[in-house]
Amino acid sequence: MSTESTPRASRIRRALARHRRAVGITGAALALALAALWVVVVPGEAAEAQGVQYFALRWAHPLCWLLLAVAGVLHASRAPDRLRDAALWAALAAYGAFLLALAL
């Protein structure tokens, strides 16, 4: 049985739709706070890295959270889904770059 068809999932979707603005702004505020945190907290691996790897270690993680904040604002403002999805995919790409640089 799919989760999408359960009455509970349906109630949650309706509640989120009804409070779209509050959910989007709250999510954006939390993501912005985390972006600010990750600007201050730098992985130790960044000290030895150079070039693109340094940039990815230093800035890709805060960029990911900043893009998630943008997606939250776009959600709250009822922006087109394609625009919100683009911000979410860009956040995923930034986080992927951060993880790749961390693994190298």
Backbone hydrogen bonds in HBPLUS format (Angstrom, degrees):
<---DONOR---> <-ACCEPTOR-->    atom                        ^
c    i                          cat <-CA-CA->   ^        H-A-AA   ^      H-
h    n   atom  resd res      DA  || num        DHA   H-A  angle D-A-AA Bond
n    s   type  num  typ     dist DA aas  dist angle  dist       angle   num
A0005-SER N   A0002-SER O   3.32 MM   3  5.67 149.6  2.42 104.0 111.5     1
A0006-THR N   A0003-THR O   3.26 MM   3  5.51 163.2  2.29 108.3 113.3     2
A0010-SER N   A0006-THR O   3.13 MM   4  6.39 156.0  2.19 150.1 157.2     3
A0011-ARG N   A0007-PRO O   2.95 MM   4  6.21 153.4  2.02 146.9 153.6     4
A0012-ILE N   A0008-ARG O   2.95 MM   4  6.24 157.5  2.01 151.8 158.0     5
A0013-ARG N   A0009-ALA O   2.96 MM   4  6.17 163.2  1.99 149.3 153.5     6
A0014-ARG N   A0010-SER O   3.02 MM   4  6.25 160.3  2.06 147.5 152.7     7
A0015-ALA N   A0011-ARG O   2.93 MM   4  6.14 158.5  1.98 148.3 154.3     8
A0016-LEU N   A0012-ILE O   2.89 MM   4  6.14 161.4  1.93 154.9 159.7     9
A0017-ALA N   A0013-ARG O   2.94 MM   4  6.11 154.2  2.01 146.4 153.8    10
A0018-ARG N   A0014-ARG O   2.93 MM   4  6.08 151.9  2.01 145.6 153.3    11
A0019-HIS N   A0015-ALA O   3.05 MM   4  6.24 143.6  2.19 142.5 151.7    12
A0023-VAL N   A0019-HIS O   2.93 MM   4  6.08 167.7  1.94 165.2 169.3    13
A0024-GLY N   A0020-ARG O   2.92 MM   4  6.02 166.1  1.94 151.5 155.7    14
A0025-ILE N   A0021-ARG O   2.94 MM   4  6.07 166.5  1.96 153.2 156.9    15
A0026-THR N   A0022-ALA O   2.92 MM   4  5.88 159.6  1.96 144.8 151.3    16
A0027-GLY N   A0023-VAL O   2.93 MM   4  6.00 163.9  1.96 147.6 152.7    17
A0028-ALA N   A0024-GLY O   2.91 MM   4  6.02 153.6  1.98 141.4 149.4    18
A0029-ALA N   A0025-ILE O   2.87 MM   4  6.05 155.9  1.93 147.1 153.2    19
A0030-LEU N   A0026-THR O   2.98 MM   4  6.23 163.5  2.01 152.6 156.8    20
A0031-ALA N   A0027-GLY O   2.93 MM   4  6.08 162.7  1.96 149.0 154.2    21
A0032-LEU N   A0028-ALA O   2.85 MM   4  5.98 151.3  1.93 144.7 152.9    22
A0033-ALA N   A0029-ALA O   2.97 MM   4  6.19 153.0  2.04 145.1 152.1    23
A0034-LEU N   A0030-LEU O   3.00 MM   4  6.31 154.8  2.06 147.5 154.4    24
A0035-ALA N   A0031-ALA O   2.86 MM   4  6.10 147.1  1.97 142.7 152.3    25
A0036-ALA N   A0032-LEU O   2.99 MM   4  6.26 157.9  2.04 146.9 151.9    26
A0037-LEU N   A0033-ALA O   2.95 MM   4  6.22 152.5  2.02 143.3 151.5    27
A0038-TRP N   A0034-LEU O   2.93 MM   4  6.16 160.5  1.97 150.0 153.8    28
A0039-VAL N   A0035-ALA O   3.06 MM   4  6.31 121.7  2.41 138.1 152.8    29
A0039-VAL N   A0036-ALA O   3.23 MM   3  5.15 142.5  2.38  94.3 105.1    30
A0040-VAL N   A0037-LEU O   3.04 MM   3  5.36 129.6  2.31 102.5 115.0    31
A0041-VAL N   A0037-LEU O   2.84 MM   4  6.12 165.3  1.86 155.6 160.5    32
A0046-ALA N   A0043-PRO O   3.07 MM   3  5.74 159.2  2.12 117.6 123.4    33
A0047-ALA N   A0044-GLY O   3.20 MM   3  5.86 155.5  2.26 116.5 122.0    34
A0054-TYR N   A0050-GLN O   3.42 MM   4  4.79 156.9  2.48  97.4 101.0    35
A0055-PHE N   A0051-GLY O   3.05 MM   4  6.41 163.9  2.08 152.4 156.9    36
A0056-ALA N   A0052-VAL O   2.87 MM   4  6.09 161.6  1.90 152.4 157.2    37
A0057-LEU N   A0053-GLN O   2.91 MM   4  6.08 160.4  1.95 148.9 154.5    38
A0058-ARG N   A0054-TYR O   2.79 MM   4  5.90 157.4  1.84 154.6 161.2    39
A0059-TRP N   A0055-PHE O   2.81 MM   4  5.66 166.2  1.82 150.0 154.6    40
A0060-ALA N   A0056-ALA O   3.15 MM   4  4.79 145.8  2.27 115.6 124.5    41
A0063-LEU N   A0059-TRP O   3.01 MM   4  6.03 153.1  2.08 145.4 153.9    42
A0064-CYS N   A0060-ALA O   2.90 MM   4  6.07 149.2  1.99 142.7 150.2    43
A0065-TRP N   A0061-HIS O   3.25 MM   4  6.62 160.2  2.29 151.9 155.2    44
A0066-LEU N   A0062-PRO O   2.87 MM   4  6.13 152.6  1.95 148.4 157.0    45
A0067-LEU N   A0063-LEU O   2.87 MM   4  6.09 158.2  1.92 152.7 157.8    46
A0068-LEU N   A0064-CYS O   2.99 MM   4  6.30 144.3  2.12 142.9 153.3    47
A0069-ALA N   A0065-TRP O   2.96 MM   4  6.24 145.5  2.08 142.2 151.3    48
A0070-VAL N   A0066-LEU O   2.97 MM   4  6.34 151.4  2.05 145.0 153.1    49
A0071-ALA N   A0067-LEU O   2.94 MM   4  6.20 153.8  2.01 141.8 148.9    50
A0072-GLY N   A0068-LEU O   2.96 MM   4  6.24 146.8  2.07 140.8 149.7    51
A0073-VAL N   A0069-ALA O   3.01 MM   4  6.36 155.9  2.07 150.3 156.0    52
A0074-LEU N   A0070-VAL O   2.88 MM   4  6.14 160.4  1.92 152.8 158.8    53
A0075-HIS N   A0071-ALA O   2.87 MM   4  6.05 149.2  1.96 143.2 151.7    54
A0076-ALA N   A0072-GLY O   2.93 MM   4  6.17 159.9  1.97 147.0 152.3    55
A0077-SER N   A0073-VAL O   2.92 MM   4  6.09 148.3  2.02 147.2 155.7    56
A0079-ALA N   A0074-LEU O   2.95 MM   5  5.11 168.9  1.97 160.2 158.8    57
A0078-ARG N   A0075-HIS O   3.21 MM   3  5.22 162.9  2.24 105.9 109.5    58
A0083-LEU N   A0080-PRO O   3.06 MM   3  5.50 127.3  2.35 108.8 121.1    59
A0084-ARG N   A0080-PRO O   3.24 MM   4  6.64 163.3  2.27 155.6 159.7    60
A0085-ASP N   A0081-ASP O   2.77 MM   4  5.89 165.3  1.79 155.6 160.5    61
A0086-ALA N   A0082-ARG O   2.94 MM   4  6.02 145.8  2.06 136.3 145.3    62
A0087-ALA N   A0083-LEU O   3.14 MM   4  6.49 154.5  2.21 146.6 152.3    63
A0088-LEU N   A0084-ARG O   3.01 MM   4  6.35 153.4  2.08 148.3 156.2    64
A0089-TRP N   A0085-ASP O   2.84 MM   4  6.10 158.7  1.89 152.8 158.0    65
A0090-ALA N   A0086-ALA O   2.92 MM   4  6.07 154.8  1.98 145.3 152.7    66
A0091-ALA N   A0087-ALA O   2.95 MM   4  6.16 148.8  2.05 141.2 149.6    67
A0092-LEU N   A0088-LEU O   2.98 MM   4  6.27 154.2  2.05 144.6 151.5    68
A0093-ALA N   A0089-TRP O   2.91 MM   4  6.19 153.2  1.98 146.3 153.6    69
A0094-ALA N   A0090-ALA O   2.92 MM   4  6.17 155.8  1.98 147.3 153.6    70
A0095-TYR N   A0091-ALA O   2.95 MM   4  6.19 159.4  1.99 149.3 154.9    71
A0096-GLY N   A0092-LEU O   2.86 MM   4  6.04 151.3  1.94 144.5 153.1    72
A0097-ALA N   A0093-ALA O   2.91 MM   4  6.16 153.2  1.99 146.4 153.2    73
A0098-PHE N   A0094-ALA O   3.00 MM   4  6.28 154.2  2.07 144.7 151.7    74
A0099-LEU N   A0095-TYR O   2.92 MM   4  6.20 163.0  1.95 151.9 155.6    75
A0100-LEU N   A0096-GLY O   2.89 MM   4  6.06 158.2  1.94 148.7 155.0    76
A0101-ALA N   A0097-ALA O   2.93 MM   4  6.10 163.1  1.96 148.9 153.5    77
A0102-LEU N   A0098-PHE O   2.92 MM   4  6.10 145.4  2.04 143.7 154.1    78
A0103-ALA N   A0099-LEU O   2.95 MM   4  6.16 143.8  2.08 143.0 152.1    79
A0104-LEU N   A0100-LEU O   3.11 MM   4  6.38 137.2  2.31 144.5 155.3    80
